[in-house]
Amino acid sequence: MCSSDLLANGKVWGFGNGSFGQMGTGEEGNLDMMIPSILPQLARHYTNDIAAGAAYSLALTSGWLMKMG
């Protein structure tokens, strides 16, 4: 399970288990991010909204809907 936080500046920080690629790091497998970090796939975008399920995350950026996981 992972968590993501959308900040007022449009950046998304994430932490937790990303074993299905839902953290947006470009990696799958036994990935644990216990310290919140800016999600690299979203770092260059202004994000308007985020949503998540058990094995995926969604991010609505200016002009794009991005799915991770």
C-alpha positions as CSV (number, residue, x, y, z in Angstrom):
1,M,0.0,0.0,0.0
2,C,1.2,3.5,-0.8
3,S,0.2,7.0,-0.1
4,S,0.5,10.2,-2.2
5,D,0.2,13.8,-1.1
6,L,-0.6,16.6,-3.5
7,L,0.9,19.9,-2.4
8,A,-0.4,23.4,-3.1
9,N,2.5,23.9,-5.6
10,G,1.3,21.0,-7.8
11,K,4.1,18.6,-6.7
12,V,3.2,15.0,-5.6
13,W,5.1,13.3,-2.8
14,G,4.7,9.6,-2.2
15,F,5.7,6.9,0.2
16,G,5.0,3.3,1.0
17,N,5.1,0.1,-1.0
18,G,5.2,0.4,-4.7
19,S,5.4,-3.3,-5.7
20,F,3.0,-2.8,-8.7
21,G,4.7,0.4,-10.0
22,Q,2.1,2.7,-8.5
23,M,4.8,5.0,-7.0
24,G,5.7,6.4,-10.4
25,T,9.4,5.6,-10.1
26,G,9.4,3.5,-13.3
27,E,10.3,0.4,-11.2
28,E,8.3,-2.6,-10.1
29,G,9.0,-5.2,-7.5
30,N,9.8,-5.0,-3.8
31,L,10.1,-1.2,-3.7
32,D,9.6,0.4,-0.3
33,M,9.8,4.2,0.0
34,M,9.5,4.9,3.7
35,I,10.7,8.5,3.5
36,P,8.3,10.8,1.4
37,S,9.9,11.8,-1.9
38,I,8.8,13.7,-5.0
39,L,7.5,11.1,-7.5
40,P,10.0,11.3,-10.4
41,Q,7.4,10.7,-13.1
42,L,5.4,13.8,-12.0
43,A,8.3,16.0,-11.0
44,R,8.2,18.1,-14.2
45,H,4.4,18.5,-14.3
46,Y,2.0,20.6,-12.4
47,T,-0.5,18.1,-10.9
48,N,-4.1,19.2,-10.4
49,D,-5.5,16.1,-8.7
50,I,-4.6,12.6,-7.7
51,A,-6.4,9.3,-7.0
52,A,-5.4,5.8,-6.1
53,G,-6.6,2.2,-5.9
54,A,-5.0,-0.9,-4.4
55,A,-2.4,-1.3,-7.2
56,Y,-2.4,1.9,-9.2
57,S,-2.2,5.7,-8.9
58,L,-3.7,8.4,-11.2
59,A,-2.5,11.9,-11.6
60,L,-4.3,14.6,-13.6
61,T,-1.8,17.1,-14.8
62,S,-2.2,20.1,-17.0
63,G,-3.3,18.3,-20.2
64,W,-2.5,14.7,-19.2
65,L,-4.0,11.8,-17.2
66,M,-1.1,9.7,-16.0
67,K,-1.6,6.1,-14.7
68,M,1.1,4.4,-12.6
69,G,0.9,0.7,-11.7
